[in-house]
Amino acid sequence: MEKLDLKKQFKHLYLPSAKEVAIVDVPEMKFLVIDGVIEPGEMPGTSPGFSQGVGALYGLAYTIKFMSKQRSVDPIDYAVMALEGLWTTAAGGADYATADQWLWTLMIMQPVHIDRSMFDQALAQVKEKKGKQAKKAGEDPATAVAPFDLVRLESFHEGLSVQIMHIGPYSDEAGNLDKMAAHAAEHGYEYHGKHHEIYLGDPRTAKPENLKTVLRHPVRKTA
């Protein structure tokens, strides 16, 4: 059985330096994707929609992984990649002082051999399972499977970007964000697109000071 090491293959993108800001060229990659908004008065950690989106992505990601590993022809195993988030607001940009305006896109990168047919099969499989579980628990099956209908499989090409590894609480990102903006300006780049975070640590189990988050933002040459 072939085993893919996506973390090693894309080490420069998923395990960058925590000491120095870098400009990287992010290639086109395939992702499971879901969109949503942080509800008024909530934060990402307390948002019901955000939590449901994370659950739907991981549910599909692991179902697809096991399908890939167990298929009779050309089985391929790999580790499920980290959760990623693109952040913006309705007005554009990312004003982190107004949480109730945050628009999010959550993503999990997929190997190139994952195609539409595998995605559709996995979606049907996980929806059937979740529907049965909800019915058994006396809950509404339609509500249980609804988040999965929002997930899609698509390619995303971020291109030139500035990035750094942030170690510590999410609330302490400001210093590294300032470093990124200064580095981009110093090298003749300007920001465009959405702020990007890759969550390498699990906030449910890791101490805040040990959390690792890749901070990234696409850039282009200043006109």
N, C-alpha and C positions, 0 to 999 in steps of 0.2 A: 504493500500500500504506500502510495506517495504521501509524504508529509510536507506541508508548506510551513515555512517559518516567516510569516509576514512581518512580524516585529523586527526580525533581523534584516529582512529585505529592505524595509523602509525605516531603518534605525535613525537616520538623520532627520526624519520627519516626526517620529514618535518618541524619540529619546534624545532631544537636543540638549545643549549645554545650559546649565542654570546660571552660568557666570557671564556669558557673552551673548549678545543679540546677534542673530544671523539672518542674512537674506537667502531664501531657498526658492527653488522652482518646483512647485508641487505638481506632479503629473496628473493627468485625468485618471480617476479611479471610480470604482463602482461602489455604491452605498445603498443600504436600507435607509429610508428617509421618512420622517414624519414632522409635520408642522403644528404649531399651536401658539398660544398666548398665555402669559402669566395673568391670572385673574386679579382684579382689583383688590388691593389689600393683602395679597399673598406674595411670597418669595418663592424662588425655584424649589426650595426644600419643603415648602408647605403647599404648593400648588397641586390640586387634584389632577388637572389635565396634564401637567408635566410628568407626574408620577405614572399616570396611565400610558403616556407616550413612551417612557423608559421601559415599562413592562412589556408593551407591545413589541418594541424593537428587539429586546433581548429574547422574548418568546419566539419570534420569527428567526432571529439569528441562530439560536441554538437548534431549532428544528431543521433549518437549512444545513447547518454543520453536520448533524447526524445523518441527514439524507445523503450528503456528499460522501460521508465515511462508509455508509452501509450499502451504497449502490453496487450492483453486481458487476458492472463494467467500469473500469478505471476509477476505483474508489480513491478519494483524496481526503486526508485529514488535515485539520488546521485549528489553531486556537482562535476563538472568537475575539475580535479586536475591541479596543476601548470605545466607550461612548464618546461622541463628539457633539458639540453644539455650536450652531451659528446664531448670533444674537444681533438684533437691531430693534428699532422702534418704528412706529407708524410714520413718523416724520423723517426716518432715515437716521443712520448713525446709531450710537448706543449711549444713551444717557443713563448711567447706572444709579442715578439718584431717584429715578422714577420707575420703580420696579413694576408698577401696574401697567406700564406701557411696553414692557419687553415682549418682543415677538421672537419665538425660538424655532429653530429647525434642528432636530436631533438626528444623528446619523451613526451608523456602524459600517465600517468598510468591509467589502466583500471580495473574495478572490475572483479573478477574471473568469473562471469556469462556471461561476454561478450565473445561470441564465433565467429568462422569463418563465420558462416551463418549470424549473425547479422552484422559483419563487411562488408561482401559482399553486403548485402542489403543496408546498409548505404552508401557505396561507390557508388553503382549504383544510389541511390537517389540523393546524393549531386552532382554527375557528370551531371546528367540530369538537375538539377536546375541551376548549373553554366553555362552549355552549352546554355540553353535557355536565361539566363540573358545576356550572351555575344552576342548571335545572335541578341537579341533585341537592344543592344547597338551598333550594327554594328561592333563588334569585332569578332575575330576568335574563335569559340567554342573549337577547338582542343587545342589552346594555353591556354585557360581558365581552361580546365580540366586536362591538362598535369601534374601539380604538384600532383594531387590526385592519379595518377597512380603510384607514387613513394612511397606512404605510405603503410606500411605493419603492420600487427598485429603479435607480437611475444613476447616470454618470455625472460626475462633478469635477470640473477642472478649475482649480483655484489659481494656478500659475504662480507668478512671482509674489512672494510674501515675506514678511518680517516675523521672526518668532524667537521665543526664549522659553525655557522651562521655569515655571514658578513653583517653588516649594514653600508650602505654608497654607494658611487659611485663604479662602476665596476673597475674603474681605480685605486682604493685604495685597491684592494684585496691583494696586495703583502705581506703586513704585516701578514695577517691571513694565507696566503699560506706558509710563512716561519714558522709560529707556527705549522702548520700541519706537515710539513716535519720534524721539530725538535722533535715533539711529537712521530711521528712514529719511528724515529731513536732511541729515548730514550727508547722506549718499545720493541726494537728488531724487528721492521718491516721495510720493504722496499716497495717502490712504484712499481706497475705494472699496466697495463691497461691504461684507459683514464681518464683525469681530468673531473670531473662531477660537474655541477652547476644546482641548482634548483631555478627558478626565482619566488619568492613570491611577488615581487613588480612589478608594471607596470611602466616602464620607460617613457611611454607616459603621465602619469598623476601624478606620485609621484615625489617629490623633490629628487634629487640625494642623499642627505644626509639621506633620509628616506628609500631608497631601501633596501630590505631584500633578500639575496641570500644565499642559503645553498651551501657551498663549500665542496666537497667530493672527495676522491681519494681512489681506492681500494689498499689494502696492503696485504703482505704475510710475514711470518716469514723470517728473514734474514738467508740465508744459512750459 
